Amino acid sequence: MEEYSDQELLQQFGVESTRSNAFDLLVKKYQKRLYWHIRKLVVDHEDANDMLQNVWIKIWNGLAKFRSDAGLYTWMYRIATNECLTFLNKKRNKFLIPLVDVENQLSQSLEGDMYFSGDAIQLKLQKAILSLPEKQRIVFNMRYYDEMKYGEMSEVLGTSVGALKASYHHAAKKIETFISGD
């Protein structure tokens, strides 16, 4: 299968007769990356699948108005991140539970998740990541797993590069302490 550039896909999406095909190609190109970004934030496979569907709907609805001043993937990543934050906040508010309890619940669900195939060290790392404050967790995941540059992260999160570097540094230190402390 020929891989199209984001620009080519956007051009095809702009033409009524090729819109659906262009979107299908966009989904094929970014489905896994977006899924794993969402999954790292919400942990549960079913929640991640549901959220991914919502993200694709928002992308479909907003793609015609997309301006190329940001990268396409950065724009989609921002939509996915915002969906995750909204989901986690709703979950917190629905059950009237503090952030720490939601993270503990996610951490416990990770152990029984049949889709999690990691070993004991990976499980410990995931639990350490879940112990981080939400913003640090997002920054750590984007930098460590997605190898995103700080400039791209700044576009997605609307935060200065300096603040992101500090968040990543604090997150890495907390993870190191968590892993070596048990």
C-alpha positions as CSV (number, residue, x, y, z in Angstrom):
1,M,0.0,0.0,0.0
2,E,1.3,3.4,-1.0
3,E,1.8,5.8,2.0
4,Y,0.5,9.2,1.4
5,S,1.8,12.4,3.0
6,D,-0.4,14.2,5.4
7,Q,-0.7,17.1,2.9
8,E,-1.8,14.7,0.1
9,L,-4.4,13.2,2.5
10,L,-5.7,16.7,3.4
11,Q,-6.0,17.6,-0.3
12,Q,-7.9,14.3,-1.0
13,F,-10.2,15.0,2.0
14,G,-11.0,18.4,0.6
15,V,-12.5,16.8,-2.5
16,E,-16.0,15.3,-2.0
17,S,-15.4,12.3,-4.2
18,T,-12.2,11.2,-2.4
19,R,-13.1,12.4,1.1
20,S,-14.1,9.0,2.6
21,N,-11.1,7.2,1.1
22,A,-8.7,9.9,2.4
23,F,-10.2,9.6,5.8
24,D,-9.8,5.7,5.7
25,L,-6.1,6.2,4.8
26,L,-5.7,8.7,7.6
27,V,-7.2,6.2,10.1
28,K,-4.9,3.4,8.8
29,K,-1.9,5.7,9.1
30,Y,-2.5,6.9,12.7
31,Q,-4.9,4.4,14.3
32,K,-2.2,2.6,16.4
33,R,-0.3,5.7,17.5
34,L,-3.5,7.4,18.7
35,Y,-4.7,4.2,20.4
36,W,-1.5,3.8,22.4
37,H,-1.4,7.4,23.3
38,I,-5.0,7.2,24.7
39,R,-4.4,3.8,26.3
40,K,-1.4,5.1,28.2
41,L,-3.6,7.8,29.7
42,V,-6.8,5.9,30.4
43,V,-5.2,2.4,30.9
44,D,-8.3,0.3,30.2
45,H,-8.5,-1.2,26.7
46,E,-12.3,-0.8,26.4
47,D,-12.2,2.9,27.5
48,A,-9.3,3.5,25.1
49,N,-11.3,2.0,22.2
50,D,-14.4,4.0,23.0
51,M,-12.3,7.2,23.3
52,L,-10.5,6.5,20.0
53,Q,-13.9,6.3,18.2
54,N,-14.8,9.7,19.8
55,V,-11.5,11.1,18.7
56,W,-12.0,9.9,15.1
57,I,-15.5,11.5,15.0
58,K,-14.0,14.8,16.2
59,I,-11.2,14.6,13.6
60,W,-13.7,13.9,10.8
61,N,-15.9,16.9,11.9
62,G,-12.9,19.2,12.3
63,L,-10.7,18.2,9.4
64,A,-12.3,20.5,6.8
65,K,-11.4,23.4,9.0
66,F,-7.9,22.2,9.8
67,R,-5.3,24.9,9.2
68,S,-1.8,23.6,8.4
69,D,-0.1,25.9,10.8
70,A,0.4,22.9,13.1
71,G,1.3,19.4,12.0
72,L,-1.7,17.1,11.3
73,Y,-0.6,14.5,13.8
74,T,0.1,17.2,16.5
75,W,-3.5,18.5,15.9
76,M,-5.0,15.0,16.2
77,Y,-2.8,14.3,19.3
78,R,-4.2,17.4,20.9
79,I,-7.8,16.2,20.3
80,A,-6.9,12.8,21.8
81,T,-5.2,14.3,24.8
82,N,-8.2,16.7,25.5
83,E,-10.6,13.7,25.1
84,C,-8.6,11.8,27.7
85,L,-8.5,14.7,30.1
86,T,-12.2,15.2,29.8
87,F,-12.9,11.5,30.2
88,L,-10.7,11.3,33.4
89,N,-12.3,14.4,34.8
90,K,-15.8,13.0,34.2
91,K,-14.8,9.7,35.8
92,R,-13.6,11.6,38.8
93,N,-16.7,13.7,39.1
94,K,-19.1,10.8,38.4
95,F,-17.8,8.9,41.3
96,L,-16.9,11.9,43.4
97,I,-13.5,10.5,44.0
98,P,-10.1,12.3,44.3
99,L,-7.5,12.0,41.6
100,V,-5.3,9.7,43.6
101,D,-8.2,7.1,43.9
102,V,-8.8,7.2,40.2
103,E,-5.1,6.5,39.6
104,N,-5.1,3.7,42.1
105,Q,-8.2,2.2,40.4
106,L,-6.4,2.4,37.0
107,S,-3.2,0.9,38.5
108,Q,-5.2,-2.1,40.0
109,S,-7.1,-2.6,36.7
110,L,-3.7,-2.8,34.9
111,E,-2.9,-6.0,36.9
112,G,-6.0,-7.8,35.8
113,D,-5.9,-6.5,32.2
114,M,-5.7,-9.4,29.7
115,Y,-4.4,-7.0,27.1
116,F,-1.4,-6.0,29.2
117,S,1.4,-8.3,28.2
118,G,4.3,-6.7,30.1
119,D,6.5,-8.4,32.6
120,A,6.9,-7.4,36.3
121,I,9.3,-4.5,35.5
122,Q,7.0,-3.1,32.9
123,L,4.1,-3.4,35.4
124,K,6.1,-1.6,38.0
125,L,7.0,1.2,35.5
126,Q,3.3,1.6,34.6
127,K,2.3,1.8,38.2
128,A,5.0,4.4,38.8
129,I,3.7,6.4,35.8
130,L,0.2,6.2,37.2
131,S,1.4,7.6,40.6
132,L,2.4,10.8,38.8
133,P,0.1,13.9,38.8
134,E,-1.9,14.0,35.5
135,K,0.1,16.7,33.7
136,Q,3.5,15.0,34.6
137,R,2.1,11.7,33.4
138,I,1.0,13.1,30.1
139,V,4.4,14.8,29.6
140,F,6.3,11.7,30.6
141,N,4.3,9.5,28.2
142,M,4.7,11.9,25.3
143,R,8.4,12.3,25.8
144,Y,9.4,8.8,26.9
145,Y,7.1,6.6,24.8
146,D,6.3,8.8,21.8
147,E,9.7,10.5,21.7
148,M,7.9,13.7,21.0
149,K,10.0,16.9,20.9
150,Y,9.4,19.5,23.5
151,G,8.3,22.0,20.7
152,E,5.6,19.6,19.5
153,M,4.5,18.9,23.1
154,S,4.2,22.7,23.6
155,E,1.8,22.9,20.6
156,V,-0.3,20.0,21.9
157,L,-0.5,21.1,25.5
158,G,-0.2,24.8,25.2
159,T,2.6,24.9,27.8
160,S,6.0,26.5,27.5
161,V,9.0,24.3,26.6
162,G,10.7,25.2,29.9
163,A,7.7,24.1,31.9
164,L,7.5,20.8,30.0
165,K,11.2,20.1,30.6
166,A,10.7,20.7,34.3
167,S,7.6,18.5,34.3
168,Y,9.5,15.7,32.6
169,H,12.5,16.0,34.9
170,H,10.2,15.9,38.0
171,A,8.3,12.9,36.6
172,A,11.5,11.0,35.8
173,K,12.8,11.6,39.4
174,K,9.5,10.5,40.9
175,I,9.4,7.3,38.8
176,E,13.0,6.6,39.7
177,T,12.1,7.0,43.4
178,F,9.0,4.9,43.0
179,I,10.8,2.0,41.3
180,S,13.8,2.0,43.6
181,G,11.7,2.5,46.7
182,D,9.7,-0.7,46.6
